[in-house]
């Protein structure tokens, strides 16, 4: 069979939605700063929700953006990924690891 260069997959840049970019930024934040439990932000690390809020609004207080539509979309995507809406309860499970949280955030961004 002959080869045709047009059969190769072309690298078309994918434009992510703002909520997807926010989830990926939140994953990077936890990966870089660490995972906090029982607080949005503790000892330089962030819980899942805290990282999402900080990624969405880097210069503002976390508490000011809990009802934000972008944050709500991100939290819903994470909730769908983990199969529950109680993200804080999921995050704070004693055995939950930073790697698990980062993986869920990245998967939820797809």
C-alpha positions as CSV (number, residue, x, y, z in Angstrom):
1,X,0.0,0.0,0.0
2,X,1.2,3.5,-0.8
3,X,1.8,6.1,1.9
4,X,0.1,9.4,1.8
5,X,1.3,12.2,4.1
6,X,-2.3,13.5,4.4
7,X,-3.1,10.4,6.5
8,X,-1.0,11.6,9.4
9,X,-2.8,13.3,12.2
10,X,-2.2,17.0,12.1
11,X,-1.4,18.8,15.3
12,X,-4.3,21.2,15.5
13,X,-4.2,23.4,18.6
14,X,-7.2,22.8,20.9
15,X,-8.8,25.8,22.4
16,X,-9.8,25.0,26.0
17,X,-12.8,26.5,27.6
18,X,-12.1,28.8,30.6
19,X,-13.4,26.2,33.1
20,X,-11.0,23.6,31.6
21,X,-8.1,26.1,31.8
22,X,-9.0,26.8,35.5
23,X,-9.1,23.1,36.4
24,X,-5.7,22.5,34.8
25,X,-4.3,25.6,36.6
26,X,-5.8,24.3,39.9
27,X,-4.1,20.9,39.3
28,X,-0.7,22.7,38.7
29,X,-1.3,24.8,41.9
30,X,-1.8,21.7,44.1
31,X,1.1,19.9,42.4
32,X,3.4,22.9,43.1
33,X,2.2,24.0,46.5
34,X,0.7,20.9,48.1
35,X,-2.7,19.6,49.2
36,X,-4.5,21.1,52.2
37,X,-7.2,19.4,54.1
38,X,-10.0,21.0,56.2
39,X,-9.2,24.5,54.9
40,X,-9.2,26.2,51.5
41,X,-5.6,27.2,52.0
42,X,-3.2,25.9,54.7
43,X,0.6,26.0,55.1
44,X,1.0,27.2,51.4
45,X,-1.1,24.3,50.0
46,X,-4.7,24.3,48.7
47,X,-7.7,22.0,49.0
48,X,-9.5,21.0,45.8
49,X,-12.0,23.8,46.0
50,X,-9.5,26.3,47.2
51,X,-7.2,25.6,44.3
52,X,-10.0,26.0,41.8
53,X,-11.0,29.4,43.4
54,X,-7.4,30.6,43.5
55,X,-6.8,29.5,39.9
56,X,-10.0,31.3,38.8
57,X,-9.3,34.5,40.8
58,X,-5.5,34.6,41.6
59,X,-5.5,38.1,43.2
60,X,-8.7,38.0,45.3
61,X,-9.6,36.4,48.6
62,X,-10.9,32.9,48.2
63,X,-14.1,33.5,50.2
64,X,-15.2,36.2,47.8
65,X,-15.8,33.8,44.9
66,X,-17.6,30.7,46.3
67,X,-20.7,31.5,44.3
68,X,-18.9,32.5,41.1
69,X,-20.3,30.8,37.9
70,X,-16.8,29.8,36.6
71,X,-16.0,28.2,40.0
72,X,-19.4,26.5,40.1
73,X,-18.8,25.0,36.6
74,X,-15.4,23.7,37.8
75,X,-16.8,22.2,41.0
76,X,-19.5,20.5,39.1
77,X,-17.0,18.9,36.7
78,X,-15.0,17.6,39.6
79,X,-18.2,16.4,41.3
80,X,-19.1,14.5,38.1
81,X,-15.6,13.0,38.0
82,X,-15.6,11.7,41.6
83,X,-19.3,10.8,41.6
84,X,-20.3,13.1,44.5
85,X,-20.9,16.8,45.1
86,X,-19.3,16.9,48.5
87,X,-15.9,17.8,47.2
88,X,-14.7,18.9,50.6
89,X,-15.5,15.6,52.2
90,X,-13.8,13.8,49.3
91,X,-10.7,16.0,49.6
92,X,-10.4,15.7,53.3
93,X,-10.5,11.9,53.4
94,X,-7.3,11.0,55.4
95,X,-6.0,8.7,52.8
96,X,-6.5,11.1,49.9
97,X,-3.2,12.0,48.2
98,X,-2.0,15.0,46.3
99,X,-1.5,12.8,43.3
100,X,-5.1,11.6,43.4
101,X,-6.5,15.1,43.5
102,X,-4.2,16.4,40.7
103,X,-5.3,13.4,38.5
104,X,-9.0,14.1,39.2
105,X,-8.6,17.8,38.4
106,X,-6.9,17.0,35.1
107,X,-9.4,14.3,34.2
108,X,-12.3,16.7,35.0
109,X,-10.9,19.2,32.5
110,X,-11.4,16.9,29.6
